[in-house]
Amino acid sequence: MSAQVAAVDHAHDDHGHHHHEPTFIEKYIFSTDHKMISKQYLITGLIMGIIGIAMSLLMRLQLAWPDHQFTVFEVLLGKWGEGGVMDPNIYLALVTIHGTIMVFFVLTAGLSGTFSNLLIPLQIGARDMASGFLNMVSYWLFFVSSVIMISSLFVEAGPAAAGWTIYPPLSALPNSISASGLGMTLWLVSMAIFIASSLLGSLNYIVTVLNLRTKGMTMTRLPLTIWAFFVTAIIGVVSFPVLFSAALLLIMDRSFGTSFFLSDIYIGGEVLHNSGGSPVLFEHLFWFLGHPEVYIVLLPALGITSEIISTNSRKPIFGYRAMVASILAIAFLSTIVWGHHMFISGMNPFLGSVFTFTTLLIAIPSAVKSFNYITTLWKGNLQFNPAMLFSIGLVSTFITGGLTGIILGDSTLDINVHDTYFVVAHFHLVMGISALYGLFAGVYHWFPKMFEGRMMNKNLGYVHFWVTALGAYGVFFPMHFIGMAGLPRRYYTNTAFPYFDDLADVNQIITIAALITAAAQLVFLYNFISSMFYGKIGALNPWKSNTLEWTTEHEHIHGNWVGAIPHVHRWPYDYSKLNKDESDYVIPGQDFVPQTVPLQDNEEEMHH
Amino acid sequence: MTGLLALIVIVLLSVTAWQMSKIFKLSKLKSDVQEDSTVANDSDNNRQGKLMMIFMGIFYFIMIYCFLYYSKFYLPEASSEHGSDYDSLMFISIALIMFVQVITQALLHYFGYKYRGKKGQRALFYADNDKLEAIWTIIPVIVLAGLIIYGLFTWSDIMNFEEEEDSIVIELYAKRFAWEARYAGADNTLGNANVRFIEGANTVGIDVSDTDAMDDVVAGEIHLPVGRQVIFKLRSQDVLHSAYMPHFRAQMNVVPGMITQFSFTPSITTKEIRDTPYMQEKMLRIRDIRKDKNAKSIAAGDGPIDEYNEFDYYLLCNKICGASHYNMQLKIIVETQEEYDEWMATQTTFGEKIAAE
């Protein structure tokens, strides 16, 4: 009801402009405006995130106190948690759906979808995406796939439970686990729709960046956010179709009796007719997307961080060209490293050598990025807004998590830590926590652009950051050590091996840290929702930033700029640039020069 | 132990809470003056910069604590010959990444503190330095090249093993949720097998018409003579599994439809590893824990828990395979050649088993 009233109000605000008044449905539901679509992505992503994180807490409770009966299991899991005891099948389902939701629905759609949509038109100086209609279709396909994924939780035989990697034959044979019946079908359908959504979105981003830049916005004047979104979209277009084909072949194996991935199987007391297929083929197809996917998740976060660190350091990002080059290098390398997930899959050991080589190469652009971030902080005038804290936090977890990649990317060392908690610690830090920090940083920073000038509360932001930062390391740093103890991941309980008994304490500490960290996210949710309605209206350019989005009005209008689209005269990182005789900033008394300001007489022209 | 850890967690949390309350108080005081509660001002920058240092301190404390108290959980020294190469590569890699970790995290957080914003402070306009960037591109290149080369040599030694004359061939047969070991027998040649032959006592699908198969021995435990190369041929009956033998630094997936392999030479017998100080200490800890568990279990009316007095090597499944994935294990016993021969003599061959049926 109140939403409708608000809608009417906003509609009235629009009177000044010359297009027809959008109805409630046009404005809030089937909107073709990139700003609204971005908010739709964000809110859907956040809801999926709440579900995904809640699932991880259930798993952590089970792992820390396997003998304890939790009422919460019975409440949330129903027949799968009868008497407060978690069923082993539902544990595997939680593992699967948590992974799927976090990787695809939160960190792909929720992060890249939100900020690509919001920032690409605003930062390149475009009125909207190249195709607003496709953009709308993309969101609604994402919405449908989310609904299908969630509805699979309520299937009688349980949701998919073969791990987020859904390796066949487990995922292909309903008589291996009951979850591979309808639950798995829904998973595949949901992901197929998700891929369609992602492709429509990505194509739109690519076309928009290439064609709709305003006058003067050359590729080398693009903010690093746009570079990151642009390259991410390209990786998505290259790799997502391969996952689609893998899913399609799997559907055929499941329903039409083909044998792409199945051979020589005896299950449930009978031999299956399938012959000649190979599960390793599926692994190749899956990881051909699966690994680039890591960078689809991470690159937007790194782009957001670059922009925020530069703005809040009041310094240009160090080594702009090197940053662009490393984004491109990471994107290229990301498509030729997938085999490092398969060192011990049974593929030819020679391939293992090749993939070790390409994988460790990726450490180089990553190292360059980290060093450049640190150098950007050096001799800055750091403004610790919550977004800045999360960006620094991202650099920290990116380094901590990235370094252990040197161990996992080495085929030899992978032998003994493969599929242990060492891996879980590694990827949660380097892509999970890092990308989430990127998401949070982006929300704090661009909240006023999404919600018509309203700002989030900074003190709640500080609480949110520090508790999360401590908690995340409390969860994932000790986890490396139980991994080095040879503790396998995806075990419902470790009690079947008395050898692991002395790791129980560590598991409890991890769970406690996880509960605290999750509680801190409630602070964020409160801040987010209350600021949406009651947040203070801030300045037009609250962070004193150079990029174009801050030249728009608070009020959202279709087309973004009231008058003509601004032209661009410089790169986006002229922070604290001095005039020729170094007596003052280029614009006296103002330590930033927006991209719309032409070259001044008193400044030197730089080529970055 | 738990008490101490809980205490540390509580202390850390209360430090956080204390800092938080201070932030709240200070921000309230300030709000009277002018500032809005949305953009960081000088006092925020000052406080957050200092918190950066405090956070760094806590983070380093967590790292040091983990290395001091949790590194005892690391697997013991490898019980296979290639394992010692593995261990030294691992040691070098960890030393290297911790070196980089300690330096970069220190710089990151220290710069956060040192350059916290002040009104009037001028940031340095510093956009490029090709020399610096070249340096930190080239250093990782060199270090990684070293690691890659070292790693690849080790990898190729482990994976492209040469079959020795006295090697033992064992087929590891995986099915949900158990393992079986098929020894190649006197001729050291495994008989043909396929899941289509599974019937009755022939649980691993051996081809009955293959004469090589008659002396094969199917066992529910793995016995290995110390110092002799063993070649595992891995076969799955149903879904993907992974044969993980952490103490031997050995792991290989088991894939239906194909035969994968892994080879190592065990170097420490079960008896020897039980006597190592590492294992003695570990067993003491576990015995203590299990005593408590046992008492609790009896008090709850669930009866005593399984005994666990001595360490045994094990093989476990490390690829999600269904509901009981977490309990798919097999005991491995490494012993002297004589003990191994004795055990082998008590086993019935496949031929005898079939004849008995």
Interface residues (C-beta under 8 A of the other chain):
Chain A: P88 N89 L92 V95 A162 G163 Y167 P168 P169 L170 L173 S176 I177 L262 S263 D264 I265 Y266 I267 V271 S275 G276 G277 S278 P279 V280 S313 R314 K315 P316 I317 F318 G319 Y320 R321 A322 I344 S345 G346 P349 G352 S353 T356 F357 L360 L361 A363 I364 A367 V368 S370 F371 N372 Y373 I374 T375 L377 W378 K379 G380 N381 L382 Q383 F384 N385 M388 L389 I392 V395 S396 I399 T400 L403 T404 I406 I407 D410 S411 T412 L413 I415 N416 H418 D419 T420 M455 M456 N457 K458 N459 Y462 V463 W466 V467 A469 L470 Y473 G474 F477 P478 H480 F481 I482 M484 A485 G486 P488 R490 Y491 Y492 T493 N494 A496 F497 P498 Y499 D501 D502 L503 A504 D505 V506 Q508 I509 I512 A513 I516 G535 K536 G538 P542 W543 Y573 Y575 S576 K577 L578 D591 M606 H608
Chain B: M1 T2 L5 V9 L12 L13 T16 Q19 M20 I23 F24 S27 D36 S37 T38 V39 A40 D44 N45 Q48 G49 L51 M52 F55 I58 F59 I62 M63 C66 Y70 S71 F73 Y74 L75 Y86 L89 M90 S93 I94 L96 I97 V100 Q101 T104 Q105 L107 L108 H109 F111 G112 Y115 R116 G117 K118 Q121 R122 A123 L124 F125 Y126 A127 D128 N129 L132 E133 W136 T137 P140 V141 L144 L147 I148 G151 L152 T154 W155 S156 I158 M159 N160 K175 R176 N194 V195 R196 I198 G205 Q237 D238 V239 L240 S242 Y244 P246 H247 R249 A250 Q251 M252 N253 V255 P256 G257 M258 T260 K282 R285 I286 I289 R290 K293 D306 Y308 F311 Y314 L316 C317 N318 K319 I320 C321 G322 A323 S324 H325 Y326 N327 Q329
